[in-house]
């Protein structure tokens, strides 16, 4: 990825107002039909469909010093917690690290993707989960965009969503429905077609020419490396590995996985 020397300060008018809408579509698929058997999951909906905030809520998304395109920084938790409560009243950013001991599951990171004289485009990735009645709901990730008008110092577009994929969430449910005398934890994975917070429209980015920029894919790659050390490995397909092994005189180690290595939906 190309590196850039120019650094810019990103500012906001804290007194500006912004209205954010929240959506959670009914869950239509889980591998073990938890969405039909567990009321808390079956009835999962946005806590507040719309809410108005001071733009100051996005200050935690901004770097504390000047940054260059492609540079990453950590997002502060306070405002993210506030925004997530519009989706569900019990969000957590700790990812139950004390239970599983997997620190890389935890984090909130942002990256300056592009800027010109008018706009700044920030891409971010947040790992969070929600405490449901008798269990936990863990989305694969919250991926997002924050676009700021540099002249007005206002947010013109904000979008934070759980990306679509075959399975995009994981759940842990403490139940006795399997006939057990005492509650036990069981797990499942599923697909939610829409879980998002949004304000403004992405049209503001259409046909925009930036002074300096990296691609969306490069920004996402920079962010994923902040979470998963495994992504620093030069992964190749099985077919490529079988071709390379004889030439390099190395064995092929095959590991079968039932979930992705690049998000929390596993």
Secondary structure, DSSP 8 states (H G I E B T S, - for coil): -------B-----TT-EEEEEEEE----EETT-HHHH-HHHHT---S-SEEEEEGGGGGGGS-SS-B-TT-EEE--HHHHHHHHTTT-S-EESSTTHHHH--GGG--EEEEEEEE-SSEEEEEEEE--EEEETTEEEEES-EEEEEEEETTTTEEEEEEEE----S--EEEEEEE-TTS-SS-EEEEEEEE-S-EEEEEE-GGGGTT---SEE--HHHHHHHHHTTT-GGGGS----HHHHHHHHHHHT--------SS-SSSS--
